[in-house]
């Protein structure tokens, strides 16, 4: 029989703060959304992950997924290890996203695909890489309502500025 001290397992762990959340509306869940990001999106590479992103403002998406802000998903293939290692990678990435996700960013779908080195990389490095990826995405896509937003929307979907309805 082993004895345990109730507080011993929680030493060095800070309690969760309510302000840094990763709500379900900010998650990318549907297979079709992942496929669209892979096929139509752009990529950002870092040492321990590849980040795919797609601007939702110029893409025809369902009304349910047309919410503002970033939606983030994770893919960890079987080639990266067993279930324990893959789940550990997802937990580390989810926490890094929860801590660094911009509250008001561009309407984009983001898929983070880790590399095997993520398991041995320090969490501070993972935080830094995820944060840099979000900065790159914001810089490339711009904030919502920016002047260059009209350039990204296809001409067919653009409203005409002074359309007379005679």
C-alpha positions as CSV (number, residue, x, y, z in Angstrom):
1,X,0.0,0.0,0.0
2,X,1.4,3.4,-0.9
3,X,0.7,6.5,1.0
4,X,0.2,9.8,-0.8
5,X,0.3,13.3,0.4
6,X,-2.7,15.2,-1.0
7,X,-0.8,18.3,-2.0
8,X,2.4,16.6,-3.1
9,X,1.3,15.8,-6.7
10,X,0.3,19.4,-7.3
11,X,3.6,21.1,-6.3
12,X,4.8,23.5,-8.9
13,X,1.5,23.6,-10.7
14,X,-0.3,26.9,-11.0
15,X,-4.1,26.8,-10.8
16,X,-5.9,27.6,-14.1
17,X,-6.8,31.1,-14.8
18,X,-10.3,31.7,-16.3
19,X,-9.1,34.3,-18.8
20,X,-7.0,32.1,-20.9
21,X,-9.4,29.6,-22.4
22,X,-9.6,27.5,-25.6
23,X,-13.4,27.4,-26.2
24,X,-15.0,24.8,-28.5
25,X,-16.0,27.6,-30.9
26,X,-12.3,28.3,-31.5
27,X,-11.5,24.7,-32.4
28,X,-11.3,23.2,-35.9
29,X,-13.2,19.9,-35.7
30,X,-14.7,18.9,-39.1
31,X,-12.6,16.7,-41.5
32,X,-13.8,18.9,-44.4
33,X,-12.4,22.0,-42.7
34,X,-9.0,20.3,-42.2
35,X,-8.9,19.2,-45.9
36,X,-9.8,22.7,-47.1
37,X,-6.9,24.2,-45.0
38,X,-4.5,21.7,-46.4
39,X,-5.5,22.1,-50.0
40,X,-6.1,25.9,-50.2
41,X,-4.1,27.3,-47.3
42,X,-0.6,28.5,-46.9
43,X,2.2,27.0,-44.7
44,X,4.5,28.3,-42.0
45,X,7.5,26.1,-40.9
46,X,9.3,26.1,-37.6
47,X,11.7,23.7,-36.0
48,X,9.1,21.5,-34.2
49,X,5.9,22.1,-36.2
50,X,4.3,23.0,-39.5
51,X,1.4,25.4,-39.3
52,X,-1.2,25.5,-42.1
53,X,-3.6,28.5,-42.3
54,X,-6.4,29.7,-44.5
55,X,-8.2,33.0,-44.5
56,X,-11.9,32.3,-44.1
57,X,-13.1,35.7,-45.3
58,X,-12.5,34.9,-49.0
59,X,-13.7,31.3,-48.8
60,X,-17.2,30.0,-49.1
61,X,-17.9,28.4,-45.8
62,X,-21.0,27.4,-43.9
63,X,-22.6,30.0,-41.7
64,X,-21.9,27.9,-38.6
65,X,-18.1,28.2,-39.3
66,X,-18.2,31.8,-40.3
67,X,-17.5,33.1,-36.8
68,X,-14.8,35.7,-36.4
69,X,-11.4,34.9,-35.0
70,X,-9.1,31.9,-35.4
71,X,-10.2,28.3,-35.3
72,X,-7.4,26.0,-34.5
73,X,-7.0,22.2,-35.0
74,X,-4.3,19.7,-34.5
75,X,-3.2,16.7,-36.5
76,X,-0.7,14.1,-35.1
77,X,-0.2,11.1,-37.3
78,X,0.6,7.6,-36.2
79,X,4.1,7.9,-37.7
80,X,5.0,10.2,-34.8
81,X,4.7,7.5,-32.1
82,X,2.2,5.6,-30.1
83,X,-1.0,6.9,-28.6
84,X,0.8,8.1,-25.4
85,X,3.3,10.2,-27.3
86,X,0.7,11.6,-29.8
87,X,-1.7,12.6,-26.9
88,X,1.2,14.2,-25.1
89,X,2.0,16.3,-28.2
90,X,-1.6,17.4,-28.5
91,X,-1.8,18.3,-24.9
92,X,1.4,20.4,-25.1
93,X,0.1,22.1,-28.3
94,X,-3.3,22.8,-26.9
95,X,-1.8,24.4,-23.8
96,X,0.5,26.5,-25.9
97,X,-2.4,27.7,-28.0
98,X,-4.5,28.4,-25.0
99,X,-1.8,30.6,-23.6
100,X,-0.8,32.5,-26.8
101,X,-3.9,32.5,-28.9
102,X,-4.8,36.1,-30.0
103,X,-8.3,37.1,-28.8
104,X,-9.1,39.2,-31.8
105,X,-7.2,38.0,-34.8
106,X,-8.1,37.5,-38.4
107,X,-10.9,35.0,-39.4
108,X,-8.7,32.1,-40.2
109,X,-8.6,28.3,-39.9
110,X,-5.3,27.0,-38.5
111,X,-4.0,23.5,-38.4
112,X,-0.9,22.7,-36.4
113,X,1.0,19.6,-37.4
114,X,3.9,18.8,-35.0
115,X,7.2,17.0,-35.7
116,X,8.5,14.2,-33.6
117,X,11.1,16.6,-32.0
118,X,8.2,18.4,-30.2
119,X,8.3,15.7,-27.5
120,X,11.9,16.6,-26.5
121,X,11.6,20.4,-27.0
122,X,11.2,22.5,-23.9
123,X,7.7,23.9,-23.4
124,X,9.1,27.5,-23.5
125,X,10.3,26.8,-27.0
126,X,7.0,25.4,-28.0
127,X,5.2,28.5,-26.6
128,X,7.6,30.7,-28.6
129,X,7.1,28.8,-31.8
130,X,3.3,28.9,-31.5
131,X,3.4,32.6,-30.7
132,X,5.6,33.3,-33.7
133,X,3.2,31.3,-35.9
134,X,0.3,33.4,-34.8
135,X,2.3,36.6,-35.4
136,X,3.1,35.5,-38.9
137,X,-0.5,34.6,-39.6
138,X,-1.8,37.9,-38.4
139,X,0.9,39.7,-40.4
140,X,0.1,37.8,-43.6
141,X,-3.7,38.0,-43.3
142,X,-4.1,41.3,-41.5
143,X,-6.6,42.3,-38.9
144,X,-10.3,42.1,-39.7
145,X,-11.5,45.1,-41.6
146,X,-8.1,46.1,-42.8
147,X,-7.8,48.1,-46.1
148,X,-6.1,45.1,-47.9
149,X,-8.9,42.8,-46.9
150,X,-10.8,43.7,-50.1
151,X,-7.7,42.5,-52.1
152,X,-8.1,39.0,-50.6
153,X,-11.8,38.7,-51.4
154,X,-12.5,37.4,-54.9
155,X,-13.9,40.0,-57.2
156,X,-17.1,38.0,-57.7
157,X,-17.9,38.1,-54.0
158,X,-17.0,41.8,-53.5
159,X,-19.8,44.4,-53.0
160,X,-19.6,47.2,-55.5
161,X,-19.0,50.5,-53.8
162,X,-21.5,52.7,-55.7
163,X,-23.9,50.3,-57.4
164,X,-26.9,52.2,-58.6
165,X,-30.1,50.1,-58.6
166,X,-32.1,51.9,-61.3
